[in-house]
Amino acid sequence: MLARLMHDHKHIGILLKILKTKHIKLAAGEGINYNLVRDIVEYMQSYAEHSHHPLEEVISEFYWNKLGRAHINETLTSEHKKLVDASASLMATLNLILSDVVVSKEQLVSDLVSYVDIQQSHMDFEESTVFPKWENVITEADWQTVVQMCDARLIDDPLFSESDNVLFEELKEYIEADE
């Protein structure tokens, strides 16, 4: 399960790199593909926020229960909430732009920079602090229990899996062409 979460982080990192490139181009006055940026945020909302982060919450709860304490990882939960808020804000800005509503370039650049920074900081926190704690306490047998607990939340990644899912077709083609 931890390997799956790290794999997700690798994929999220690819998307954050694309968003960084887009906000640099936008700040420099160059045009960007707003649909592509929206697709990245939509992916993050549909997969990361509704599958990846809930899995982390289940594992965190298991971890704290194993230590005999109530769920006290408020930082993880709080960060997941901040990520939801940041993606909703960015998506709202993108939807305005795609609906031909005038939005300042500075506002979109600011939203993009904030979103990327929050996402990157969150992944760094998990990889340096949260995941190592889980790895030190949760046994292989525990991980089997965790997988069963998470089973309802486990969905195939709609972008980075080998499925025939065409939901993010344009984004998938962009990533493949960029590699």
C-alpha positions as CSV (number, residue, x, y, z in Angstrom):
1,M,0.0,0.0,0.0
2,L,2.8,2.4,0.8
3,A,4.4,1.6,-2.5
4,R,1.1,2.5,-4.2
5,L,1.0,5.9,-2.4
6,M,4.6,6.6,-3.3
7,H,3.8,5.7,-6.9
8,D,0.9,8.1,-6.8
9,H,3.3,10.8,-5.5
10,K,5.6,10.2,-8.4
11,H,2.7,10.7,-10.8
12,I,1.5,13.8,-9.0
13,G,5.0,15.2,-9.2
14,I,4.9,14.8,-13.0
15,L,1.7,16.9,-13.1
16,L,3.1,19.5,-10.7
17,K,6.1,19.9,-13.0
18,I,3.7,20.6,-15.9
19,L,1.8,23.1,-13.8
20,K,5.1,24.8,-12.9
21,T,6.0,25.1,-16.6
22,K,2.5,26.5,-17.3
23,H,2.7,29.2,-14.7
24,I,6.2,30.2,-15.8
25,K,5.0,30.6,-19.3
26,L,1.9,32.4,-18.3
27,A,3.9,34.8,-16.0
28,A,6.2,35.5,-19.0
29,G,3.2,36.5,-21.1
30,E,3.0,33.3,-23.2
31,G,-0.2,31.5,-24.0
32,I,-1.0,28.2,-22.3
33,N,-3.5,25.4,-22.9
34,Y,-6.1,26.2,-20.1
35,N,-8.0,22.9,-20.9
36,L,-4.8,20.9,-20.1
37,V,-4.4,22.8,-16.8
38,R,-8.0,22.2,-16.0
39,D,-7.6,18.5,-16.8
40,I,-4.7,18.3,-14.3
41,V,-6.8,19.9,-11.5
42,E,-9.8,17.7,-12.4
43,Y,-7.6,14.6,-12.2
44,M,-6.3,15.8,-8.8
45,Q,-9.9,16.3,-7.6
46,S,-11.2,13.1,-9.0
47,Y,-8.3,10.8,-8.1
48,A,-6.1,12.3,-5.4
49,E,-8.9,13.9,-3.4
50,H,-11.3,11.0,-3.6
51,S,-9.0,8.0,-3.5
52,H,-5.4,8.8,-2.7
53,H,-6.0,11.1,0.3
54,P,-8.9,9.0,1.8
55,L,-6.5,5.9,1.7
56,E,-4.0,8.0,3.6
57,E,-6.6,8.9,6.1
58,V,-7.6,5.2,6.7
59,I,-3.9,4.3,7.1
60,S,-3.3,7.2,9.5
61,E,-6.3,6.1,11.6
62,F,-5.0,2.5,11.6
63,Y,-1.6,3.8,12.7
64,W,-2.8,5.8,15.6
65,N,-5.2,3.1,16.7
66,K,-2.3,0.6,16.7
67,L,-0.4,3.0,18.9
68,G,-3.4,3.0,21.3
69,R,-4.3,6.6,20.7
70,A,-7.2,8.4,19.1
71,H,-6.6,9.7,15.6
72,I,-4.3,12.7,16.4
73,N,-2.7,13.3,13.0
74,E,-4.5,16.6,12.6
75,T,-1.8,17.9,10.4
76,L,-2.4,15.3,7.7
77,T,-6.2,15.9,7.8
78,S,-5.7,19.6,7.8
79,E,-3.4,19.5,4.8
80,H,-5.8,17.4,2.9
81,K,-8.5,20.0,3.5
82,K,-6.2,22.8,2.4
83,L,-5.5,20.8,-0.8
84,V,-9.3,20.5,-1.5
85,D,-9.7,24.2,-1.0
86,A,-6.7,25.1,-3.2
87,S,-7.9,22.9,-6.0
88,A,-11.5,24.2,-5.8
89,S,-10.2,27.8,-5.9
90,L,-7.9,27.0,-8.9
91,M,-10.7,25.1,-10.7
92,A,-13.1,28.1,-10.2
93,T,-10.6,30.5,-11.7
94,L,-10.0,28.1,-14.6
95,N,-13.7,27.7,-15.2
96,L,-14.2,31.4,-15.3
97,I,-11.4,31.7,-17.9
98,L,-12.8,28.9,-20.0
99,S,-16.2,30.6,-19.9
100,D,-14.6,33.7,-21.4
101,V,-14.8,35.7,-18.1
102,V,-11.9,38.1,-17.8
103,V,-9.6,37.0,-15.0
104,S,-6.3,38.7,-14.4
105,K,-3.2,36.8,-15.4
106,E,-1.7,37.6,-12.0
107,Q,-4.6,35.9,-10.3
108,L,-4.2,32.7,-12.3
109,V,-0.4,32.8,-11.8
110,S,-0.9,33.3,-8.1
111,D,-3.4,30.5,-7.9
112,L,-1.1,28.1,-9.8
113,V,1.9,28.9,-7.8
114,S,0.0,28.5,-4.5
115,Y,-1.5,25.2,-5.7
116,V,1.8,23.7,-6.8
117,D,3.5,24.9,-3.6
118,I,0.8,23.4,-1.3
119,Q,0.8,20.1,-3.2
120,Q,4.6,19.8,-3.2
121,S,4.9,20.8,0.5
122,H,2.3,18.2,1.4
123,M,4.0,15.4,-0.5
124,D,7.3,16.4,1.1
125,F,5.7,16.2,4.6
126,E,4.2,12.8,3.9
127,E,7.4,11.3,2.4
128,S,9.7,12.7,5.1
129,T,7.5,12.4,8.2
130,V,4.3,10.4,7.8
131,F,5.3,7.5,5.6
132,P,8.4,6.6,7.6
133,K,6.4,6.5,10.8
134,W,3.9,4.1,9.1
135,E,6.7,2.0,7.8
136,N,8.3,1.6,11.2
137,V,5.1,0.6,13.0
138,I,2.8,-1.2,10.5
139,T,3.7,-4.8,9.9
140,E,3.2,-6.8,6.7
141,A,0.2,-8.5,8.3
142,D,-1.2,-5.1,9.3
143,W,-0.8,-3.9,5.7
144,Q,-3.0,-6.8,4.6
145,T,-5.7,-5.6,7.0
146,V,-5.2,-2.0,5.8
147,V,-5.7,-3.1,2.2
148,Q,-9.0,-4.8,3.1
149,M,-10.1,-1.6,5.0
150,C,-9.2,0.5,1.9
151,D,-10.7,-1.9,-0.6
152,A,-13.7,0.2,-1.2
153,R,-11.6,3.3,-1.9
154,L,-9.0,1.6,-4.2
155,I,-9.7,2.6,-7.7
156,D,-7.5,2.4,-10.8
157,D,-5.7,5.6,-11.5
158,P,-7.7,7.1,-14.4
159,L,-4.6,8.7,-15.9
160,F,-1.5,6.6,-15.2
161,S,-3.0,3.1,-15.3
162,E,-3.0,0.8,-18.4
163,S,-6.8,1.0,-18.6
164,D,-8.7,2.1,-21.6
165,N,-10.1,5.0,-19.6
166,V,-10.4,8.0,-22.0
167,L,-11.4,10.5,-19.4
168,F,-8.0,12.2,-19.5
169,E,-7.0,11.3,-23.0
170,E,-5.6,14.7,-24.0
171,L,-3.6,14.9,-20.8
172,K,-2.3,11.4,-21.2
173,E,-1.2,12.2,-24.8
174,Y,0.5,15.4,-23.6
175,I,2.5,13.6,-20.9
176,E,3.5,10.8,-23.3
177,A,4.7,13.4,-25.9
178,D,6.6,15.3,-23.2
179,E,8.6,12.3,-22.1
